[in-house]
Every structure is written in structure tokens, then in C-alpha cells.
Amino acid sequence: MLDVYHAEPGANSLKVLLGLHEKGVDFRSHYIALNKFEQHEDWFKAINPNGQVPVIVHDGQVINESTVINEYVDAVFDGPKLRPDDEYGRAMMRIWTKFVDEYFCPALSYLAWNRIIKDMVRDLSEEEFEAKLQRIPLKEQQEKWRITAREGYSQKQLDEWLRQVGASVQRLEKALETGPWLLGDQYTLADIACFAMVHPMPMVYTDLVNDEATPRLMDWHRRIMERPATKAAFSMTQSHYREEMVRRQAEMRASGEVAA
């Protein structure tokens, strides 16, 4: 049996949920509420000592890292192939997933954290906040939480991450000139990895992702949104989260703020 520990269908959790639904894999869903810091509870750290989602447990074996999970799922389970058959195609696919993990996702993540983490911890006292930090197993994650929540990032840093997001969008738009999917005619883990980052951008980064500036990307986005697997993944959204995201997106549009 496959157990999947995940947060809301967004970013890396969405990446894994999309892959599982595309393959048609039966799995047990274990929702981890990040806003309640459940990823840092001792019971979860016993599963993943890094205290991060998503994680899968297959026949007692634990695998983390969303990109690795998706390749494992595609290799082990029956269902539509999500990787090219030829080694060159697989190499090109991995270039895209590496690009997401090392460039696109980090830039989006820092911009998102700059907005969201302050809201999550604003009602905590310094003592409560420090106690929460001590439960985070990775030191670099502790520092990220501390800087984001208490110090904030410089405008220079925010501008650079926004530049990286814009460059990522244009790279995708260019790649889609040659076919309906990033690797041509086959829908692959490259599309899944990139879509997991892009999916909220037409609502949030409206100046970067729209029908005039990125017509091919918008068409690709719509076609993925219509896939049964995508609809199944988003059906796993918790109602309170959906309402909160709608509220935040409305606030950002009203203020002219750009955030993920």
C-alpha cells in the first residue's frame, strides 16, 4: 500500500498529487496542515526527519523529495508513462525538473514566504515563536523562518527573485513553441513539475502570465487544468484553505502587491 503525506495541492505537494492521479495509483492520503506546524510534530519527523512534505511510504520504505517521488512512482506503478522512453528525452525532462527545483521554485518560495509566514506567526510571542523554531529539524529552515518572520528581506532580494520568476515564465513560453507539451507530443513529469509552480500565476502574477504576454503558456495552463488528474488533485483542497487563498489573492490584487 502507498501512503502519501502532503499539504494542500500546491507547489511540491501538488507535483506529487498530480503524478499519482495521472498514473491512477491508489493511495492513502494523510493531510499535513502546515499552518498548524504539523510537519514539525515528533510523529511526523519520525517519518521524515527533515520535517517537510511531501513524503511517500511504499511497503514500509520512505521516500521524500517530490521530483524523486514522481520518478519512483512512474517507474514502479502501472499507468500512463510520464517519462520519455529514450534516454535523451529523459535527460531533457530532468533538465526541466532540475530547473524547477533549483531556480524557479526557490524564487517563488521566497516571495511567497515573504507574504505568508508573517501572517502565520504574527500572533505568537517571541517565546512561542522561538519554541516553534526549535522544533524545525533543519537549521537552514530555522533561519529562513526567523529572517522571514522577524527581519524580512531587502527590496533588492525581492526584486531579484521576481526577475528570476519572470525569466522562468519566458523560458516556458519559448519552450512551448515546439509542441503542445514541454517535450513535444508527450505529457511528462516536466510539465507536471512546471505546472505545480505556474498554476496560481494567472491569478497572482497577472502582469507576467496572461493571454497577451504568454499566450502559449496560458493555453498549456488551461489544457492541464482540464485534465482529469488535475481536477482530482485539486479536489483534495481543504475548504478552509481555498477560502483563505481567495482572500489573500483578492488582497494582493487590491494592493498591487506581487507575491506567490
N, C-alpha and C positions, 0 to 999 in steps of 0.2 A: 504494500500500500504506500501511497505517496502522501506525505503531509507537507503543507505549504504554509509558512509563516510569513505574513505580508501585512503591509499597511494599506491605505487607500489605493485604488488603481491610478497611480500617478508615478512618474519617473521610474525608478528601478523596480518597484513593486509592479507597476503596470507592465513593464517589459516582460517580466516572468509570467504574469497572468495572461498576457496576450499569447505568449508562446505555448502555454499549456492548453488554452482554449483552441488555438489553431490546430494543435495536434489531436485534440479530442481526448485528452488524458483525464481520467477520473482522479480526483484528489480531495483530501480533507483540508478545508480552509480554516486557518487559525488567524483571526484578525488581531493585529497588534496596534493598539491605539498610541500613536506617537505623541499626541498632545497630553497623554497621561503618563508619558515616560515609561510605558510598559516594556520597551526594548531594553531598558536598563534594570529590570527586575532580575533577581537572582535566578528564578526558574528559567527565564529566557536565556540568560547568559550561560546557563548550563548547557543549552543547545548550541548557541553561538557565542563564544567568549568575547567576540568583538562588540556584542550588543547592537547589532544592526540587522535590518531586514532588506531584502527577502532572504529566506533560508528554506531549503527543502530537506526533508528527511525521507530517504527512499530505502526501504528494507533495513532500517537502522543506521544507514550511512548518511552523514550530514554533509551538505554542500551549500556554501554561500557564494556570493558574488554573482550578480544577475546575469552577466554575459556568459560566465561558465555554466551556470544553471541551464540557460537556454540551449547551449550546445550539447550538454549532457542529455537533456530531455529529448532533443531531436535525434540523438544517436541511439538512445535506449528504448524509446517508446514508438509504437506503430503510429501511423498517421501521415498526413501530407509532409513531404520533405521541406524543411526550412533552410537547408544549406545546399549550395550547388554540388553536383556530383563530382565535378572536376576540381583538381587541387588549385588551379589558378583562380577559379571562381570563389573557392573557399578563402583563398588569400585575400581577394578583393573584399569579400564580406567581412573578414576580420579587420581589415584596414578601417572599414566604416565603424565597426563596434569599438575598436581601439580609439578612434576619433571621438566617439561619444563619451567613452569612459574618461579620456584624458584631457579633452578640450571643451566640448560642447556642454556636457553635464556639469563639470565643475563651475563654469561661468554662470550657468543658470542657477546652480545651487547657491552660490554666494549671494546672488541678487535676491533669491527667494529667502534665504536666511536673514538677510538684512531687514526684510519686512516682517517675517513671520515670527522669528524667535523672540523678538522683543515683546510681542503680544502674548506669547505663551508664558513668559516668566515675569511679566510686569507686576503681578500681584504677590510675588514671592519676596520675602525679606531677604537680606543678604545672607543670613544664616541658612535659611531654607534653600536659597539658590546654591550656595556652596555645598550643601548636603546633596543636592541633586547632581552637581558636578562630580562629586566623589564616587558616585555610582556608575559613571561613564568609564568603561574599561580602557579606552584608547586615549592616551594623553593628548594627541593632536585634536581629537574630538572635544576634549575638555577645553582646550584653548580656543577652538572655534566657537564653542558656546559662550565662553567668557567674553571674547572680543565682540561677538555679535550682539550679545545681550547688554553688555555694560559699557563698552568703549565705542563700538561702531567702526565702520570702515570709512576711509577717506574718499572724497569725491573722485580723486584720481584713480583709486582702485575700482570704484563703481563704474566709472567711465570706461576703463579698460575691459572689465567683464562684459559690459554692454557692447563694446566693439567686437569682442570675441563672439558674442551671440549673433550679431549682425553678420559677421564673416561666416559663421556656421550656416546661417539661413541661405546666404548666397551660394555657398558650396552645394547645398542640397538642390537649390533651384537650377544650378548649372548641370548637376548630375542627371536630373530628370529630363534633360533634352534628348537623351538617347533611348528612352523606353518608359513604359508605364511605372516601372519599379527601379530602385537604385541600381540593380544589377541586370537591368534589361527586362526580360519577359517573366522572370521568376520572382515571386514574393518571398523574401528571405528574412533571416534574423537581422540583416542590415536595416531593412525597412522597419522592423519591429523596434529595434534599438533607437532609431532616429525618431520614429513617431512617438515613442514614450516621452521624448523631450519636447516635441513640437506640438503635441495635441492641444495644450491650452493657449498657444501663442496667438491664434487668430482673434482671441478674445482679450488677451492681455497686452501683447506686443503688436497692437494693431497697425502701428506705423511701419513695422518690419515685415509682417506677414499679412498680406491682403491680395485681393484679386488683381490689382494693378501692378504692384511691385513684384509679386511672386505668384503668377498665375499657375505655373506647373506645380508648385508646392501646394497651393490651395486645392488643385484638382486631386493630387495624390492624397492629401489630407481627407478630402471628402470620401474618396473611394475606400480608404482604410476605415473611416468611421462607419461605413455601411457594411463592413464585413461582419458576419455573424459572430466571429470570435471576439471582435472589438466590442460589439454590443453586449456579449456575455460578460466580458471583463468589467465593463462599466456598470453593469447591473449589480456588481458587488459593492458599489459605493454605499457607505453608510449614510443614512438620510441627514444626520446632523452635520456631516462633513460637506455634503452637497450644499446645504443651506449656507454654511459658513463660507464656502468658496464663492458662491454667488454674491454674498455680502461684500467680501473682500475685493472681488473683481469690480463691483459697482463703485466702491470707494476709490479704487485706483484709477478708474476711468474718469471719475468726477474730479479727482485732484490732478490728473495729468501725469501721475507717477507711473514709471515703468518698473515693473517687478514681475517675478515669475510666480 
